[in-house]
Amino acid sequence: MERCQYWRWGLLLSVLLATVAQGQTAVPVELVSPSQSAATRELRLSGTLVAVQRSQVSARVDGAVARMQVDAGAEVKQGQLLLELDASLEQHEHARLAANVAAAQAQVDEHQRLVNEALRLTRDNHLPQNELALRQAALASSQAALDAAKAQLAAQQQRLDWHHIKAPFAGVVVHKLTEVGEWVTRGTPVLEVVATRDLYLDVQVPQEQYGDINSDTDILIRPDVRPDLALPGRIVAQVPVADAASRTFRLRLVSTEPSAALLPGASARAILTFKQDGRVLTVPRDALLRNPDGGFSVFTVVENGSEAVAQRRQVTLGRNLGEQVEVLSGLPESEPVVVRGNEILRQDQPVHVVNGS
C-alpha cells in the first residue's frame, strides 16, 4: 500500500514539474551582434599635467609695496596690474627730467629761429656765412641736448613703469609672496602666476614600446579629476634619450580640446592605441556575465522548435577596449549576444527578442 502511495506522489510531482517547465514565461531580451574591428593594442600611462607657462613674477627695482591688486586664486589677464611699488621719488625725478626736456626744446626753438633769420640775412648779403655756420652748429648742439634729455626722460619713465608690476601672461595667481608695506629688492619674487589654458602631459614610455609610437598612434587623455572624460590628444615632443634608471623615454602630449578639467599639477592618464594587422571579435561589456569560477560567459539565442531559447556560451576574453571587450574564443561571430535581460536568464529558458542588431 505504501509503495503505491509513493508511486502516486512521484507521478504527481513529475506532472507538476513538466507543467511548470512547459509554462515558463519568455523573458524579453535585447540582442547585439558581435563586432569585427581592427586589431589594436593599448598602452596606459600616468603623468602630471604641467603648465606651459609658470612664472615667479619679480620686482625689477627696489621699493616698498604700496598696493596689492590681486590675491591668491585670482584670475588675471596678460598685462593686468598685479601690485604697485611706492614711486614717489621716481615721480619727482620724472618731473625734473620732463622740465629738462621742455628747456632743451626751448633752446632748440630759439636756435632754429636764429638759423632761419641768418638764412634770410645771408641771402641779402647782410650777414656773413661764418655767422650762419655758427648758428647752425649751435642748433645742432641744442638738438643733441634735446635728444639726450628725451632719452633720460624715457629711461626714467621705464623705471617708473617698473614700479607697476603686471601679469606676464594670462593665468591664475597661485602664491602671493609679499604684502603691503614690505620692502622688496630687485629680483625678489612677489607673486607666482600659472597659465591654466596651455597645459601638457608628460608620461614615461617603457623602452619596449617607445619604437611603436608614430603619427598613427591614437591618443586619449583622461584627467583624474574627471575620470569619465576622455579628450583627444596629440604628441608634441618625443625625447629620444632614455632615463638610465627607469629605462623609459619622456613623451609630451597636449589635448586638442580645451577643458576646465585639465588643471596644472593634477594627475592624468594617457591611453595610447596602436593599430595592428588583422581584426578581432568584440562584444559589449553589458553582455558579459561572471561565472562562480571567475570566468565569463554570454547568452546567445537559438531556435528550439517553435520557440527561441537562451544558450550560454563560455568565452575567453582578451583586452578591454573601452565599452567593448575582445573575445578570443567560445563565441561564433554570427551569433548575436544578449545585452539586456541576461542577468536573469537560465540555460534553455524561452526568450522574447524585443530589439536586435
C-alpha positions in Angstrom: 0.0 0.0 0.0 2.8 2.4 0.9 4.6 1.7 -2.4 1.5 2.5 -4.3 1.2 5.8 -2.4 4.8 6.7 -3.1 4.3 5.9 -6.7 1.3 8.2 -6.9 3.2 11.0 -5.2 6.1 10.6 -7.6 3.8 10.6 -10.7 2.1 13.8 -9.4 5.4 15.5 -8.8 6.6 14.6 -12.3 3.4 16.0 -13.9 3.8 19.2 -11.9 7.4 19.7 -12.9 6.5 19.1 -16.6 3.7 21.6 -16.3 5.9 24.2 -14.8 8.6 23.6 -17.4 6.1 24.0 -20.2 4.7 27.1 -18.7 7.9 29.1 -18.4 7.3 32.8 -19.4 9.5 34.0 -22.2 12.0 36.6 -20.9 12.2 39.8 -23.0 15.8 40.3 -24.1 17.8 42.7 -26.4 20.4 41.4 -28.8 23.6 42.9 -30.2 25.7 41.3 -32.9 29.4 40.9 -32.2 31.7 43.4 -34.0 34.7 42.8 -36.2 37.1 45.6 -35.6 40.7 46.4 -36.5 43.2 44.8 -34.1 44.6 47.4 -31.7 46.8 47.4 -28.6 46.5 49.9 -25.8 49.2 51.3 -23.6 48.0 53.2 -20.5 50.4 55.6 -18.8 50.1 58.1 -15.9 51.6 61.5 -15.7 51.2 65.0 -14.4 49.7 68.0 -16.1 52.2 70.8 -16.3 51.6 74.4 -17.3 53.5 75.6 -20.3 54.0 79.0 -18.6 54.7 79.3 -14.9 56.4 82.3 -13.5 57.6 83.8 -10.2 57.0 87.4 -11.1 59.9 89.5 -9.7 60.4 93.2 -8.9 62.8 95.0 -11.3 63.5 97.8 -8.9 63.8 98.2 -5.1 60.9 99.7 -3.3 58.1 99.3 -0.7 54.9 97.6 -1.7 52.2 100.4 -1.9 49.2 98.5 -3.2 48.3 94.8 -3.9 45.8 94.5 -6.6 45.3 90.7 -6.5 45.3 87.8 -4.1 46.0 84.1 -4.4 43.4 82.4 -6.7 42.7 85.5 -8.8 42.4 85.0 -12.5 44.5 87.6 -14.4 44.8 88.7 -18.0 48.1 89.4 -19.7 49.3 92.9 -18.8 46.9 93.3 -15.8 48.3 95.2 -12.9 49.3 93.0 -10.0 50.9 95.3 -7.5 52.4 98.8 -7.2 55.6 99.8 -5.5 55.9 103.3 -3.9 57.2 105.5 -6.7 57.1 109.0 -5.1 60.8 109.7 -5.6 60.8 108.4 -9.1 57.8 110.6 -10.0 59.7 113.7 -8.8 62.7 112.7 -10.8 60.4 112.2 -13.8 59.0 115.7 -13.4 62.6 117.1 -13.2 63.6 115.4 -16.4 60.4 116.4 -18.1 61.3 120.0 -17.3 64.8 119.5 -18.7 63.2 118.3 -22.0 61.0 121.4 -22.1 64.0 123.7 -21.5 66.0 121.8 -24.2 63.1 122.1 -26.6 63.0 125.9 -25.9 66.7 126.1 -26.7 66.2 124.2 -30.0 63.3 126.5 -30.9 65.4 129.6 -30.3 68.4 128.4 -32.2 66.1 127.4 -35.1 64.7 130.9 -35.1 68.3 132.3 -35.2 69.2 130.0 -38.1 66.1 131.0 -40.1 67.0 134.6 -39.5 70.6 134.1 -40.6 69.4 132.3 -43.8 67.3 135.3 -44.7 70.1 137.8 -44.0 72.8 135.9 -45.8 70.6 135.8 -49.0 70.7 139.6 -48.9 74.4 139.7 -48.0 73.6 141.3 -44.7 75.2 138.6 -42.6 78.5 136.7 -43.2 78.4 133.0 -43.9 80.5 132.1 -40.9 77.8 133.6 -38.6 75.3 131.3 -40.3 77.6 128.4 -39.8 78.0 129.2 -36.1 74.2 129.4 -35.6 73.7 126.1 -37.4 76.3 124.5 -35.1 74.5 125.9 -32.1 71.2 124.5 -33.4 72.8 121.0 -33.9 74.2 121.2 -30.4 70.9 122.2 -28.8 69.1 119.4 -30.8 71.6 116.9 -29.4 71.0 118.2 -25.9 67.2 117.8 -26.5 67.7 114.2 -27.7 69.7 113.4 -24.6 67.1 114.9 -22.3 64.4 112.9 -24.1 66.4 109.7 -23.6 66.9 110.4 -19.9 63.1 111.0 -19.6 62.3 107.8 -21.4 64.7 105.8 -19.2 63.1 107.4 -16.1 59.6 106.6 -17.5 60.7 103.0 -17.8 61.9 102.9 -14.2 58.6 104.4 -13.2 56.7 101.8 -15.1 58.7 99.1 -13.3 57.0 100.2 -10.1 53.8 98.8 -11.6 54.2 95.0 -11.8 52.0 93.4 -14.4 51.0 89.9 -15.3 53.4 88.5 -18.0 50.6 86.2 -19.3 47.0 85.2 -18.6 46.6 82.7 -15.8 45.9 82.3 -12.1 47.8 83.7 -9.1 48.8 80.7 -7.1 51.0 82.3 -4.5 51.3 85.8 -3.0 54.8 86.2 -1.7 54.7 89.7 -0.2 52.3 92.2 1.5 51.7 95.9 1.5 54.4 97.8 3.4 57.1 95.2 2.8 60.4 96.3 1.1 61.3 94.3 -1.9 64.6 94.3 -3.8 65.3 93.9 -7.4 64.9 90.2 -8.4 62.7 89.4 -5.4 59.7 87.2 -6.3 56.4 88.8 -5.3 53.8 86.6 -7.0 53.6 83.3 -8.7 51.4 83.1 -11.8 50.5 79.9 -13.7 48.8 79.7 -17.1 45.8 77.4 -17.0 45.0 77.3 -20.7 48.1 75.8 -22.2 49.0 72.5 -20.4 51.0 69.5 -21.5 51.1 65.9 -20.1 54.5 64.3 -19.6 54.4 60.5 -19.4 57.2 58.0 -19.3 57.1 55.3 -22.1 58.8 51.9 -21.5 61.7 51.4 -23.9 59.9 48.2 -25.2 57.0 50.3 -26.5 58.8 53.5 -27.5 59.6 52.3 -31.0 55.9 51.7 -31.7 54.9 55.3 -31.3 54.3 57.1 -34.6 51.9 59.6 -36.2 49.2 56.9 -36.5 49.1 56.4 -32.7 45.7 57.4 -31.3 45.9 59.3 -28.0 43.2 59.9 -25.3 43.8 61.9 -22.2 41.7 61.2 -19.1 42.2 63.7 -16.2 41.9 62.0 -12.9 39.6 64.8 -11.6 37.1 63.7 -14.2 37.8 60.0 -15.0 34.7 59.8 -17.2 36.1 62.5 -19.5 38.2 61.4 -22.5 39.9 64.1 -24.5 41.7 63.6 -27.8 45.4 64.4 -27.7 48.5 64.6 -29.9 52.2 64.3 -29.5 54.2 67.5 -29.3 57.6 66.1 -28.3 59.4 62.8 -28.0 62.7 62.9 -26.0 64.9 60.3 -27.7 67.1 59.8 -24.6 66.2 57.2 -22.0 66.3 57.6 -18.3 69.1 55.4 -17.2 67.4 54.3 -14.0 63.9 53.5 -15.3 64.7 52.7 -18.9 61.9 55.0 -20.0 61.5 57.8 -22.6 59.7 61.0 -22.0 56.7 61.7 -24.2 55.0 65.1 -24.1 51.3 65.2 -25.0 48.7 68.0 -25.3 44.9 67.9 -25.5 43.4 69.1 -28.8 40.2 70.1 -27.0 40.3 72.7 -24.2 38.7 71.6 -20.9 38.3 73.0 -17.5 39.1 69.6 -16.1 42.7 70.0 -17.2 44.4 71.5 -14.1 48.1 72.3 -13.6 49.6 69.8 -11.2 46.8 67.3 -11.4 47.4 63.7 -12.5 46.1 62.3 -15.7 46.2 59.1 -17.7 47.2 58.8 -21.4 45.8 56.0 -23.4 47.9 55.2 -26.5 46.2 52.9 -29.1 48.5 51.2 -31.6 47.0 49.8 -34.8 47.9 46.2 -35.7 47.4 43.9 -38.6 44.2 41.7 -38.6 40.8 42.0 -37.0 39.3 41.0 -33.6 35.9 39.9 -32.4 34.4 42.2 -29.7 31.1 42.3 -27.7 29.6 45.0 -25.5 30.7 44.9 -21.9 27.0 44.6 -20.9 26.8 41.1 -22.5 29.4 39.6 -20.0 28.3 37.5 -17.0 30.9 36.5 -14.4 30.9 32.8 -13.5 31.4 31.5 -10.0 34.8 30.1 -11.0 35.9 33.6 -12.1 35.4 33.0 -15.8 33.0 34.8 -18.1 30.0 33.7 -20.3 27.5 35.3 -22.6 24.0 34.3 -23.6 23.0 33.8 -27.2 19.6 32.9 -28.7 19.0 29.8 -30.7 15.8 28.2 -32.2 14.4 25.2 -30.4 11.4 24.1 -32.4 8.9 26.9 -32.5 10.5 29.0 -29.8 13.7 30.9 -29.1 15.7 29.8 -26.1 18.8 31.1 -24.3 22.1 29.4 -24.9 25.0 30.0 -22.5 28.5 30.3 -24.1 31.7 30.1 -22.1 34.1 32.7 -23.6 37.7 33.5 -23.3 38.3 37.3 -23.1 41.2 39.4 -24.4 41.7 43.1 -23.9 39.3 45.7 -22.7 38.6 48.2 -25.5 36.5 50.8 -23.7 32.9 49.8 -23.9 33.8 46.7 -25.9 35.7 43.6 -24.9 37.8 41.3 -27.1 36.6 37.7 -27.3 39.3 35.3 -28.1 37.3 32.1 -28.2 33.9 30.5 -27.4 31.6 32.7 -29.5 30.8 32.3 -33.2 30.9 35.7 -34.8 27.5 35.1 -36.4 25.6 34.7 -33.1 24.1 37.9 -31.5 24.6 38.2 -27.7 22.1 39.2 -25.1 22.8 42.6 -23.6 19.6 43.3 -21.7 17.8 40.7 -19.6 20.8 38.4 -19.5 21.2 38.7 -15.7 18.0 36.6 -15.0 18.4 34.0 -17.8 18.9 30.3 -17.4 20.1 27.7 -19.9 17.4 26.8 -22.4 15.0 29.4 -21.0 12.5 30.7 -23.6 13.1 34.3 -24.6 11.3 37.0 -26.5 13.6 39.3 -28.5 12.3 42.9 -28.2 15.2 44.5 -30.0 18.1 43.2 -32.0 21.1 44.4 -34.0 
